[in-house]
Amino acid sequence: MQDQEKPSHDNLPPDDNVEQEGAPVAVEPGLEEKLAEAEARIVEMQDAFLRAKADVENFRRRAQEDIARAHKFAIESFAEALVPVMDSLEMAVKIETPSVESLKEGVEMTLKQLSSAFEKNRLMELSPKAGEKLDPMKHQAISMVPAEQEANTIVSVLQKGYMIADRLLRPALVTVAQEKAS
């Protein structure tokens, strides 16, 4: 019974879709090249992605370092502008027998230096004029007084205010006209 014949595939014509023992599956021509190209593109895209990710991380790190430096040295230019003011005040104190005239002249020069330092660093004075309308964003009313002017207008300035650029540092302290009794 060993001589019974097994069905043989040797006599059949080769079929591209049928896997033969020990032989690789026949693939459509060009498909392997397309697969290799796609795999190469994937590798390229992964590399590009990793590079972009690293660039973003480096940018974020540099930005954080810049912000830290900006915080640390934010007042550097202001400090540089104030050093001459300090020098002038120290020189005034060292004078052994100052006259009233020389002291006044020195104080005026020092005030000019300080005003210049404020101006360079965009520290602006808020000194409203009498009769101006009260602006609660820039002025702080300390009291209301009877006056011969429109209600809620400034009568007098008790203390100047200051702004840094467009930001209020300290409001001007003012007295305001109250409404006239009818």
C-alpha positions as CSV (number, residue, x, y, z in Angstrom):
1,M,0.0,0.0,0.0
2,Q,2.9,2.2,0.2
3,D,2.8,2.5,-3.5
4,Q,-0.4,4.4,-3.5
5,E,0.1,7.6,-5.2
6,K,-0.3,10.9,-3.5
7,P,-1.9,13.7,-5.5
8,S,1.0,15.7,-6.9
9,H,1.0,19.4,-7.5
10,D,4.0,19.1,-9.7
11,N,1.9,18.6,-12.7
12,L,-0.2,21.7,-12.1
13,P,0.7,25.0,-13.6
14,P,2.2,27.4,-11.1
15,D,-0.3,29.8,-9.5
16,D,1.0,33.2,-8.3
17,N,-1.5,33.2,-5.4
18,V,-0.8,29.7,-4.1
19,E,2.1,29.2,-1.8
20,Q,4.3,26.2,-2.6
21,E,6.2,24.4,0.0
22,G,9.6,26.1,0.7
23,A,9.0,28.8,-1.9
24,P,8.2,32.4,-1.0
25,V,4.9,33.9,-1.8
26,A,5.0,35.4,-5.3
27,V,4.4,39.1,-5.0
28,E,3.1,41.5,-7.6
29,P,6.1,43.1,-9.3
30,G,6.8,46.6,-8.0
31,L,5.0,46.0,-4.7
32,E,8.2,45.2,-2.8
33,E,9.8,48.4,-4.1
34,K,6.7,50.4,-3.0
35,L,6.9,48.8,0.5
36,A,10.6,49.6,0.7
37,E,9.9,53.2,-0.3
38,A,7.2,53.5,2.3
39,E,9.4,52.1,5.0
40,A,12.2,54.5,4.0
41,R,9.7,57.4,4.2
42,I,8.6,56.3,7.6
43,V,12.2,56.3,8.8
44,E,12.7,59.8,7.3
45,M,9.4,61.1,8.9
46,Q,10.4,59.6,12.3
47,D,13.8,61.3,12.0
48,A,12.2,64.6,11.0
49,F,9.7,64.3,13.9
50,L,12.4,63.7,16.4
51,R,14.4,66.6,15.1
52,A,11.4,68.9,15.3
53,K,10.6,67.7,18.8
54,A,14.2,68.4,19.9
55,D,14.1,71.8,18.2
56,V,10.9,72.7,20.1
57,E,12.4,71.5,23.4
58,N,15.5,73.6,22.8
59,F,13.5,76.6,21.9
60,R,11.3,76.2,25.1
61,R,14.4,75.8,27.2
62,R,16.1,78.9,25.7
63,A,12.9,80.9,26.2
64,Q,12.7,79.9,29.9
65,E,16.4,80.9,30.3
66,D,15.7,84.2,28.6
67,I,12.7,84.9,30.9
68,A,14.8,84.0,33.9
69,R,17.6,86.4,32.8
70,A,15.0,89.1,32.1
71,H,13.6,88.7,35.6
72,K,17.0,88.7,37.2
73,F,18.2,91.8,35.3
74,A,14.9,93.6,34.8
75,I,16.0,96.7,36.8
76,E,19.5,96.8,35.4
77,S,19.0,99.8,33.1
78,F,17.1,101.6,35.9
79,A,19.9,100.9,38.3
80,E,22.4,102.2,35.9
81,A,20.4,105.4,35.5
82,L,20.2,105.8,39.3
83,V,23.9,105.4,40.1
84,P,24.8,109.0,39.1
85,V,22.0,110.2,41.3
86,M,23.6,108.3,44.2
87,D,27.0,109.7,43.4
88,S,25.6,113.3,43.5
89,L,23.9,112.7,46.8
90,E,27.1,111.2,48.3
91,M,29.2,114.2,47.1
92,A,26.6,116.6,48.6
93,V,26.9,114.9,52.0
94,K,30.7,115.0,51.9
95,I,30.8,118.9,51.7
96,E,31.9,120.1,55.1
97,T,30.5,123.6,55.1
98,P,27.8,123.8,52.5
99,S,26.0,127.0,51.8
100,V,22.3,127.1,51.3
101,E,22.9,128.2,47.7
102,S,25.2,125.3,46.9
103,L,22.9,122.8,48.6
104,K,19.9,124.1,46.6
105,E,21.9,124.0,43.4
106,G,23.1,120.4,44.1
107,V,19.6,119.3,45.0
108,E,18.2,120.8,41.7
109,M,21.0,119.1,39.7
110,T,20.3,115.8,41.4
111,L,16.5,116.1,40.8
112,K,17.3,116.7,37.1
113,Q,19.4,113.5,37.1
114,L,16.6,111.6,38.8
115,S,14.0,112.9,36.4
116,S,16.2,111.9,33.5
117,A,16.6,108.4,35.0
118,F,12.8,108.1,35.3
119,E,12.3,109.3,31.7
120,K,14.8,106.9,30.3
121,N,13.0,104.0,32.0
122,R,9.5,105.1,31.0
123,L,8.6,106.0,34.6
124,M,6.1,108.9,34.0
125,E,4.8,111.3,36.5
126,L,1.0,111.7,37.0
127,S,0.4,115.2,38.2
128,P,-3.2,116.1,37.3
129,K,-4.2,119.8,37.1
130,A,-6.9,121.4,39.1
131,G,-10.2,121.2,37.2
132,E,-9.4,117.9,35.5
133,K,-12.0,115.2,35.7
134,L,-11.3,112.5,38.3
135,D,-10.0,109.3,36.6
136,P,-10.3,106.4,39.1
137,M,-7.8,104.4,37.0
138,K,-5.1,107.0,37.7
139,H,-6.3,109.1,40.7
140,Q,-7.2,108.2,44.2
141,A,-9.7,110.7,45.8
142,I,-8.7,111.3,49.5
143,S,-11.6,113.6,50.3
144,M,-14.4,115.7,48.7
145,V,-14.4,119.4,49.4
146,P,-16.8,122.2,48.6
147,A,-15.5,124.1,45.5
148,E,-16.7,126.5,42.9
149,Q,-16.1,123.9,40.1
150,E,-17.8,121.0,38.5
151,A,-18.4,118.0,40.8
152,N,-15.9,115.1,40.6
153,T,-13.1,117.3,39.3
154,I,-9.7,117.6,40.9
155,V,-9.3,120.5,43.4
156,S,-5.7,119.8,44.5
157,V,-3.0,117.2,44.2
158,L,-1.7,115.9,47.6
159,Q,0.8,113.5,46.1
160,K,1.9,112.8,42.5
161,G,1.3,109.4,41.0
162,Y,3.5,107.4,38.7
163,M,3.1,105.1,35.7
164,I,5.6,102.7,34.2
165,A,4.8,102.7,30.4
166,D,1.0,102.1,30.4
167,R,0.8,100.5,33.9
168,L,-0.1,102.4,37.0
169,L,2.6,102.2,39.7
170,R,1.0,104.6,42.2
171,P,-2.2,106.7,41.8
172,A,-2.1,110.4,42.3
173,L,-3.7,111.4,45.7
174,V,-6.2,114.1,45.1
175,T,-9.0,116.1,46.7
176,V,-12.2,116.3,44.6
177,A,-15.0,118.8,44.3
178,Q,-18.2,117.7,45.8
179,E,-21.6,118.3,44.2
180,K,-23.0,121.7,44.9
181,A,-26.0,121.7,47.3
182,S,-29.2,122.7,45.5
